[in-house]
Amino acid sequence: MSEDPADSHAENNGRIYDPEADHAFPDERVNEILAFVDDDEEITAYLEAQNVNPVKRKRYNDHGTKHISIVRNRALCLYDLLKAGGVAFNGAADQGLEEADEPVIIALAAILHDIGHVVHRDAHPYYSIPLAADELDRILPEFYDTADRVRVKGEVLHAILCHHTEEEPLTLEAGVVRVADALDMERGRSRIPYEHGGRGINTVSSQAIERVVLEPGDDVPVEIEIEMRNAAGVYQVDNLLKSKVHDSGLADLLEIVALNAHEDDDDIVERIEL
C-alpha cells in the first residue's frame, strides 16, 4: 500500500526529508542528485570550511554542515507540504522546466546558499553566487543537457541570492529556501558560540528555541509550530522568521505559532498569522 505523504510528515514532524517516503511531487530526480552531492568531496569540504568565519572568527551561529543539513531537510519538507496543499510553483515552470526540477532547484540552493562564508560572513550571499556557479557547472552536466542546465543553474542562483538579502524572491522555490534558512533556529545551532562566550541576540534567542515542527495547517497548507523555553525566542520568530516569510511569497500559505511551554514567569503564547 502506498504511504500517505501526510503520514510521513506526522512521523517526523516535517523535520527530515526521507527519500524513501512517498511525496506530493516527483522525487526520483532530486533523490538522484542528492545522492550524487552527498558523495562529492569538494562540496563536503566547502560545507566544513564555510563555518570557520562565522563561528570560529565571529562567534556567530552555525553555518556549516549541520546548518546546511537542517535547511535542506526543512526546505524539502516545506515544499512537500505546500505541494500537498495544491500550491503551484513558478520557478521551473517559467523556464519551461519540469515539475521534477522544482525540488532540484530548492535542494541545490539550500545546499549551496552559504558557501560564500568561506570568503566572509558579511555580504556572503553575493560571494556565494560565483562559488555556487562553479559547483553547479560540475554537478548539472551529469543530469541535464545544455539548455536545461543553464535554466536550472539560473534558478538555483536566484534562490541563493534571495535567501538573506534585500533582493526580492521572484519564485516560490526561492521563497522556500529563504524561509527554510530561518527555520534553523533551535538551540543546538548556537551551542558553540554560546559556550565560547557569545551573547549576541541571535545566540541568546536561539538558546530559547527548543523545537520547530512543520505540519499541514487547518486553513493554510503549512503550520509552523515553534516551542520556546522563554520569551527570548520571540526575537527569532518576530525579527528573523517573520521578516523572511513576509518577503518570501509564502505569507498567505503559512501559519506560525510560537509557544512558551516551560515554567518561566513569562507565560507567553505567541500566535502570528501571516
N, C-alpha and C positions, 0 to 999 in steps of 0.2 A: 504494500500500500504506500502511496506517495505521502511524504511528510508535509503537513501544512506549514507554510512559512511562519505563520503566527505562532505555532507551537515551538518552532526553533527559537524564536525571539523570547518566548516565555521562559525557555530553559536557560538561556544565557543572559537575559535581561538586556539584550541589544548591545552587549559589550564585546563580543567576539564574533568575527566573521568566520563561519565554518564552510570551507569549500565543498564539503561532502553533503551539506544540507540542501534542501530544496529552497529555491529563491524565487522572488517575483520578477526575475529578469533572466535573460540568457547568460549563463555564468561560465560556460566552457572556455571562452577566450580569455577572460580575466583570470581564471584559475590557472591557465597555462602560463600566462605572463607572470603571475605572482610566483609560481614555482621557479621560473627562469630567474627572476630578480633575486629571490631568496638565496640562490646559489651563486650569485655574481659577487666575486671578491672585491671588485672596485667599489660597488655601491656599499657593501658591508664596511669597507674601510672609510668611506665618506661618512656614514652614519655614526661611526665611532669618533672620527676626527672632528665632526661638526659640534661636538659637545664641549670641546676644550674652551673655546672663547666664552660662551655664555655661562658655563658652570664653574670651571676652574679659575678663570680670569676675572669674571664679573660677578660671580656668586649669584647667578640668576637661576631660574628653574631649568630643569632638564629639557634639552632639545636634541638628544641623541637617539640611540637605538630604541630605548623604551618608549620615548615620546612618539617616535615615528610608528612603532607598532600599535600604540593606542589610537593614534589619529587614523591610521589605515583601517583598523577594525571599526572604529566609530563611524568613519565615513561610509564604509560599505554597508554597515548595519542601518545607518540613517537612510542611505539611498534605497536599500531594500524595503524599508518601511514606507518610504514615500512612493515607491513603485507599487507596493501592495495597496496603497491608498489611492491609486489611479492617477498619480501625478505624471504629467508628460514633461520630459526633459527636452531642452532645445539645443544644447551644445553640439552633440554629434549630429543631430537631425539637421541643423542649419548648414552643416558642412557636407550633407549628403552621405554621412556615415551611417552605420547600422546601430540598432539598439544595443547590440552586444559591445559596441565601442564606448558606450556611456560609462560602465563601471571600469573599463580600462583607463579612461581619462581620469576618473576620480582616484583610482588606486595609484597610478603613477604620479599624479600631482601630490597625493598625500605622502608618498614615499620620498619625493624629491623636494618638497616645499621648503625645507630648512637647510638645504645643502650649502647655501650661501654663508652660513655661520662659520665655515672654515676660513672665510675672509674677515668677517667682522660681524658682531651682533647688530650694530647699527646699520640700518638700510639693507639688512640681509636678504629680503625678497628680491631686490634688484641684482645682488650678486648671485642669487640662486638661478636666475634666468640663463646666463651663459653656461654655467656649470651643468645645470639640468639638461640644457640643449645638447651638450656633448654626450651625456649619458643616454639620452633618447636616441641620438644618432647611432649609438651602438646597439640599443635594445630593439627598436622598432623594425629595422630591416629583417629581423628574424620572423616577423609576424605580418608585415604589411608590404604592399607594393609602394612604389614611389609616391604616387598621388595621395593615397590614404595615409602614408607615413607623414607627409607634410601636414595634412589636416589634423591628424591626431596630435602631432607634436605641437602645433599651434594652440590647440585646445588645452593641452596639459600645461603649457607655459602660461596661458591666460589664467588658469586656476591657481598656479603657483604665485603669480604676481598679485592676485587679488586676495590672498589669504590673510594678509596682515598690513595692508596699506590703505591709503585713501582711494585707491583705484576701485571703481565700482565693478562688481562681478556682472558680466553680461550673460552668463549662462547659469542654469541651476546646478550643473556639475561643479562649477566654480563656487557657487554658494554652499554646496555640501561640504567641500573641502574647508572653506572659511569657517563654517560652524563647527565642523569636527575638530579643527585645531583648538578651538576654545573649549571643547568638551573634555580635553585632557586637563582636568583641574583638581583631581583628587590629591590627597595629602602626600602620597608617595612621590609625586613629581618634585616637591620642594624639599625632600628629605636631605639631600646633600648640602645645598646652600644653608638650610636651617641649622644643620649640625656644625657648619663652619661659621656660624655667627651671623648669617644673612637674616636681616629682619625687615626687608622691604615689604611693601604692601602686598606684592604678588606672592612672596614667600609665606607671609603670615596668613593671608587669606586662603592660600592653597592648603595650609595645615588644618584649616577648619572644615574642609570638604571631605566627607567620608566616602561617598559613593555616588556615581552617576549612572542612571538607568534610562534606556530608551525602550519605549513600548508603544503599541498602537494607541492612539488617543480616542476619546469618545466622540469629539466633534471635529477633530483635525486628524490628519494622518499619523502624527507623531506627538507623543508626550515625553518630555524630558524631565525626569524627576531627580532632584539633587538633594541628597541628605547631608546636612551640616551639623557640626559639633557645637558651633556657636555663631554669633552674628557676624563675625569677621568674614565668613564665607560669602556674605551678601556682595562684597566687592567683586568677587569672581563672577557672580551671577549678573549683577546690575551694570557694572562698569566694563566687563570684558565680554561675557557671553551675549548679553542683551545688545550691546553695540554691534557685535558681529552679525547677529541674527537680523537686526534692523536693516542692514545694508546687503543682505545675502540674497534677497528674492524669495526667501522661505518664510518670512514673518507670518504670513497668513496660514501656514501649513503646520506650525509648531505651537505647542503649549508648554511653558516652562513652569514647573512647580518646585520651589525650594522649601525644604522642611528642616526645622531645627528639632532634631529628635532626641536631644540629650538633656541632661539635668541642669544646665546652666540657668542662671537667673533670667537671661534674656530669652524668654519663651516666644520665639518668632515663628510664625508660619507665613512665609512669603509666597504669594502667588502672583506671577507675572504672566499675563496673557498677551501674546504678540500676534 
